[in-house]
Amino acid sequence: MRFFTLLFSIIFCFQLHATPSLQPASLTCEYIENPLGIDTKSPRLGWNFASNEQNQYQLAYEIIVSDNLSSINKGIGNVWATGKISSAENIQIAYAGKALQSFTRYYWRAKVYNAKNESSEWSNINWFETAMFSQSDWKAQWISDGSKNPEHDEDYYKEDRMPLLRKSFSANKKIASARLYISGVGYYEAYLNAKKISSNMLDPGFTTYRKQVMYVVHDITSLIKKGNNTAGIMLGSGWWNPLPFKFFARWDLRNYQQTGRPCVKAEIHLRYTDGTEQIIATDESWQTSPGPITKNNVYIGEHYDARLEQKNWSDNNEEKSIWKNTVMVAGPDGLLTAQMQPPIRVTKIIKPVKIINYKPGIFIADMGQNFAGVANINVKGPAGTKINLRYGEDLFEDGSLNAMTTAATQIKKGGIPSPLGAPESLFQEDQYILKGDGVEQWHPRFTFHGFRYIEITGWPGTPTVNEIEGLRMNTDVEQNGTFACSDTMFNKLHNAIQWTFLSNIFSVQSDCPGREKMGYGADIAVTANAYMYNYMMANFYTKTVRDYSNEQQDDGGITEIAPFTGIADRGYGGNSGPLGWELAFPYVQKQLYDMYADKRIIENNYEALKRQLAFLESKAKENYFYWDISDHEALDPKPEALSATAFYYQHVLMGAEFAGIIGKQQDSIKYAKLAKEIKSSIVSKFLVPGTGRFDNGTESAQLFALWYGLSPEKDNTMKALMQEFERHNWHVSTGIFSTKMLFDVLRENDMNEDACRIAQQKDFPGWINMLNHGATTLWERWDLPGTVYSMNHPMFGSIDEWFYRSLLGINAAATGFKKIVIKPQPAGGINWAKGTYQSVMGIIKSDWKKEGDKFSLHVSIPPNTSATIFIPAKENKAITENAKQVNVLRYEKGYAIVEVGSGDYSFAAD
């Protein structure tokens, strides 16, 4: 009897202390785990869950925040303690405690209650650290070496040695923490005691400097030595000190952006264990000397003379005789804000697949892959040896380098003439001059290129594949999606799109990494969803929205490009861009709301959107617009007026939606009424009654009508679209907008067999045609780029969204994927597909296989969400989950539909 009493007691105690069914995990602050240096006064907190059980929901939560570890370990939130909040929210929870202080680390934990009102354990302790909440928090000054830019444009192309800056200081007490707060424009690299302080490259990100300049916070605690220390900073030109050539022979960046000589503003904060603090800030006591970088530009490359290196320049044993004091300068006018998007880093090292000896003394390294970044060389030779590296995306038939597709804005021999003093062709070129001291390793610091091939001249001897590397660089966004299927060409295409997408995020989402490097609004709008299924883009796209807001014109118009470079092609007055390119500003906000449930982005930018809508309304003629760049790169004639007016309609629709989201009901009603009027006008002017055909009846025109829901004759309009595809032998003639629309329209209408038929075409025009011609990234146009068009353009990468949303079937049914739809659409002979999407609510998985009449589907649904699952099956066919029959909600259009809560499920239709 005593035995059974003891056994019962053990079981009872075990049950009392069993692991809770729902536990908070993966805590984030402003989408980042443990962010170092935020300047948001009310940061948003969130978490996912650890749970092995199905149907897990959060009934309530508690959060505690403390400014010290002792309190948080005791379960005390001395700056914020929410108490038990009855809410299912686990993301976008705005801090609402005591006012946060600058330069302070805050610790926080969360506890959740499951559907049975059972409490979890407190989560692991996370933290966030604040930076500057006010411009007055800065003690540092902008400093430079005191040099001036040339008076004559042609002199900009001569040697211009970039400055080194340094400061020695003592740290004679025990360090508790050390931070570096730094903004160096155009770019900087920072060192402490001869060690580079981080893996970041090309900091800070490009912004509209007269409005905003970003700074970065670095934890340098481990680099501080007791006693004497030396901080060193190397500056580059970046976008702040551009060359004076005119983009496409028309626009000088210096006329549209604030520019100047390289300068830096930085301060080191030392916090000692005795509670005292010390600040080492940039001022006139810092010293400067010319460095070994003799030329640098984001377009045409970098020259480095290793003979000019100064030994120990960022250490305590420098050559003091050649240093002088810095001078204070005005610096950029913009507000200093913390850089929240991920930094640019080297994300992959690529070895050449071969090195070709094209001609005596001319070698070409084939990296086997087009990408963005720089070369890294390891070389030994006599001092003064000049090694030249020239980059290109292709080879000519004779085996020579084709550098034409990446020449800066088409300035090249046979194209746009180069300006006075500049090289004949503004190719991507780097140069390294050896110092003659053993094996020398070097890569450019303040530029980046788009390339597959590197032409090498001046190499002492013959370069080998072990002496050349490609450093792939990009904003180091977290991979959020995975995809694979039984169609090997689709897998190859998906891989090419990944390389293309990563090549074009260098703090700005660009059109191409070589020729232009600019943030065109249309390119962003058509690929935003595809990017977001593949990568965590929340903070990156928040910056994108800020870039467009910074560039909003006085009359309310939005620019074609942000940061603005002067290009305003077919806009509507001043520097406003065309309607399809202006879409980036509201459309990216909508995607941040839809994908991440970010309401704040809409609140913060609503007044700017109202000004934009007022501008557009003032330019409309009886609800119509008549010109636009339209469906860029379409092969058939573009439906210019239809597309322009449809873009206007979309702007107004988003105005109505955003106003409703933030409770501006009168605005919402006003914009909804205007949208209805615009839609009526479009139908009246562009629909051919009884035919379903819109405007010129091209694939583009029909897709615009269907995607925007314009047609009162939807069946006829769809029929007309299919007739157009049949006329084109099931090939695309679409441009960048209608290509994105194509796959949305076919997915939403359960026409994936048609989508596959179009996507799988092997000849021109199409994606597989690009791959069959050796493309490893997507081209700018459907046809071969030749010597003009880029071979690394993301625009047609919108198809990658279809891989996730149709082949895998992963879709949101509510903002932030709080509700999920899994609806795989097998087609095109594909018999399996599998992949994942890391939503803000947690990881979603879809893994299906088709074998004869059998269909199996494995899904994972994150805790605190629910899902509607569409399982391909014939009417009334039995559906099992883990070998047990399940209740089917209904059968519809070839699917059995079931609803589930969170958890892992294995469905089968036998």
Salt bridges, closest charged atoms under 4 A:
GLU30 OE1 - ARG44 NH2 2.86
GLU30 OE2 - ARG600 NH1 3.91
GLU129 OE1 - ARG105 NE 3.03
GLU129 OE2 - ARG179 NE 2.59
ASP153 OD1 - ARG254 NH2 3.21
ASP155 OD1 - LYS158 NZ 3.00
ASP160 OD2 - ARG261 NH1 2.72
GLU189 OE1 - ARG445 NE 2.95
ASP219 OD1 - ARG179 NH1 2.98
ASP252 OD2 - ARG254 NH2 2.95
GLU267 OE2 - HIS269 NE2 2.71
ASP274 OD2 - LYS173 NZ 3.11
GLU277 OE2 - ARG271 NE 3.17
ASP305 OD2 - ARG307 NH2 2.87
GLU309 OE1 - LYS435 NZ 2.73
GLU318 OE1 - ARG166 NH2 2.96
ASP366 OD1 - ARG452 NE 2.85
ASP430 OD2 - HIS449 NE2 2.95
GLU455 OE2 - ARG390 NH2 3.00
GLU469 OE2 - LYS351 NZ 3.41
ASP476 OD2 - ARG345 NH1 2.99
ASP511 OD2 - HIS793 NE2 3.98
GLU516 OE2 - ARG515 NH2 2.50
ASP547 OD2 - LYS543 NZ 2.64
GLU551 OE1 - ARG210 NH2 3.25
ASP594 OD2 - LYS590 NZ 3.15
ASP598 OD1 - ARG44 NH1 2.68
GLU633 OE2 - HIS632 NE2 3.56
GLU633 OE1 - ARG781 NH1 3.49
ASP636 OD2 - ARG727 NH2 3.89
ASP636 OD2 - HIS728 NE2 2.92
GLU640 OE2 - ARG570 NH2 2.32
GLU657 OE1 - LYS590 NZ 3.13
ASP667 OD2 - LYS610 NZ 3.36
GLU677 OE2 - LYS673 NZ 2.74
GLU699 OE2 - HIS728 ND1 3.46
GLU724 OE1 - ARG727 NH2 2.99
GLU724 OE1 - HIS728 ND1 3.99
ASP744 OD2 - LYS740 NZ 2.76
ASP744 OD1 - ARG747 NH2 2.99
GLU748 OE2 - ARG747 NH2 3.90
ASP750 OD1 - LYS823 NZ 2.82
ASP763 OD1 - HIS731 NE2 2.48
GLU780 OE1 - ARG515 NH1 2.98
GLU780 OE2 - HIS793 NE2 3.92
ASP783 OD1 - ARG781 NE 3.08
ASP800 OD1 - HIS494 ND1 2.79
GLU801 OE1 - LYS740 NZ 3.07
GLU801 OE2 - ARG805 NH1 2.78
GLU892 OE1 - ARG890 NE 3.04
